[in-house]
Structures are given as structure tokens and as C-alpha cells.
Amino acid sequence: MGIRKGVAVTVVAAAVAAGAAVQAVPAFATDYSSVRGVVALTNNARARAGCGPVTLSPRLSYAAWLHSRDMAGRGYFSHGSPGGSSPGSRVNSVGYRWSSYGENIAWGQRNANEVMGDWMRSPGHRANILNCRFRNVGVAVAYNGRGVPYWTQDFASPR
């Protein structure tokens, strides 16, 4: 595998312009510092690329958290869950009305710097992060019973 400790990406066609500033971290987040770090590093990378910042969305963060928790709890690593959910269906399930979305996942990285470094070295993940049309982001990390982190970063633009 080209990326250390495994990462995967789904990219779906995008629409709409880039958006606003970061908001408070949602209450269900398992690691507030890591979530804030990923959002800050994401927006720093976007600024260097000439994109506007993404705003942290509680709905997208909840979708990301549900997926990270499911991967960590059930021991799999995929955009599609064993139960049949997909990134789009998870974003729909939390009530986010999207015109476009993208998802980055990763496992094993110990902190925001590591996961963002891996994502930025992967062309598909980097494309999601630097997609100037995405306006919102959700970030989550959940840990399995051995303390291994599973990361999800969901991007979207509203309808």
C-alpha cells in the first residue's frame, strides 16, 4: 500500500463555492484536540492552494463519527460498511442535504499531523482536501479496543 498504515478515498463530483470559518467541535467528538487540529490543518492547506476555509459541520461530524466508530468497533477499513452504508447514505442519514460530497478515511495515525500528512501525500485525499467547491467538513476519530485510531473526514457542499 502506498500510504503508511492504510488510507482510502472516495471522491464524488462537486458543485458550489467554498465557505466560512471553523465552528465549535460537536459534543460527540471523541478527541476534541485532534478534530480541531485536522480542521485547522485542512484550512491551512486550502488557504495555501487559494481555497476558502471549510466550516465544521455538526451533521457531517456526526456522520464521520458514526463511520469511525463503526470501523473501529467492527474491525474493518472501508468506505462501505458491512451493513451496507456508503458515504452518501451516511451524510443523508444525518440530515445534510448535499449537492456534492467526498470522504477521506485512515487508520493508525496517532494525531492530526500524521493523518493530514498521509492524506496530503495521497492524490485522491489531497484532491478532497483542496476541492475549493466544498464548503463544510466533518471530522472524527474513534479508537478500537487496542487503542488504534480510525479517522473519517467528510466534506460536502449543501444544495
N, C-alpha and C positions, 0 to 999 in steps of 0.2 A: 504494500500500500504506500502511496506517495506521501501521505501526510502522517506525521507521528501520532500514534495512538488512535487513529481512525476518525475520519470526519466524512460527512456526506452532505449533499446539497440537492435541493430542488429549486428550480427557477421557473416561474410562470410569467408570461408576458405582462408588462406593466403599463399603467397609464396614470395621469395626474402629476402635478408638480410636487417638489419636496417641501417639507413643513417646518414646524415650530420647535421650541425648546423642550428640554427634558423635564418631566414631572416627577412627583414623589414615587418611590418604589411601592408597588402594591403589597398589601399586608400578607398575602400568602407566599411571598417570595421566601425561599429557604436560606438565602445568603445575600443580604442586602448590599454588602460591600462589593461582592462580585457582580451583581446586577448593575449597580451604579458604574462600576469600572468598565464593564462591557459597553454600556451605553455611551460613556464618555469617550472611550477609545474608538467606538464606531463613529461618533460625531466628529472626532478629530480627523479620522481618515477621510470622512466625507468632505470636511472643510478643505483639506489638502487637495482633494480632487475637484473642488469647485461646486460641491453639492451643498444644499441646505441641510440642517440637522433633522434627524428623526425625533419625534416625540414619543416618549414611553407611554404605551397604551396599556391600561389595566386589563382590557379584554384580551389583547394579544399576549400579554404576560401570563394571563391565566391559561390560555391555550398552550403556551410554551411550557408552563409549569406542569400541566396535565401530561404532556408528552414526555418531558424529562422524568417525571415521577413514574410513569408507566414503563419507560425503558429501563430505569434503574430497578424498579420492583420486579419486573418480569424477565430481566436479563437479556434484552435484545438491543440491537442498534440498527434502526431503520426509520425512514420517514413514514412508512406504512406500519401500523401496529398489527400484532397478531389478531386483534379484534376487528380489523378492517378499516380503522380510521386512517385518513390521509391528512396532510397539512391543510388543505382547503376545507375538509369536513370539520376539522378541529376549530379552525377560525370561524366557520359558520356556527358551530355549536355554542360559542361564547357570545354570539350576537353581533359580531363585527361584520358589517356589510361592506365587502371589499370589491374593488374593481381589478385589483392585482395583488398577488402575494408571493413571497419567497420564504424559504426556510433553510437555516443552517443548523446542523446538529454536530455534536462532537462528544467524545468521552475520554476521560483520563486526565485531562489538563487540570492542573491544581489551582489555577487562578485566572483572572480576566486577561492578564498579559499573555499567558500561554495560549489560551483558547483563541484570542484575537490574532496572535502571531500565526498560529496554524491556519486559521480561516483566511488571513490576508495572503498567505503563501499558496493558497489553492485558488485557481482561476474561477471556479464556479461560486465559491463562497465570497471571494473578493467582489465578483460581479453583483451579488446580492447587496453587500455592504455599500458598494459605490453606485448603486442604482439610484440616480438622482430623483426618479419619479416616486420612490417610496417615501411616504410621509410619516408612518408610525412604525414602532418596533415593540416587540415584547421579548423579554429575556428571562430565562430561568435556568437554574441548576438544581438537580436533585442527586442524592447520594444513595448508592446501594448499601447493602448490609456490611460490605467490606470498606466502605468509605470512598468508593470510586465515584467521581462526579460524572453526571450526564447532563450536557448542555443543550439547550434549544434557543434559537434566536429566530423569531417570526417577524417578518416585515410585511407591511401591506399599505395599500392606498385605499381610502374609502370611496364608495360610489358617489 
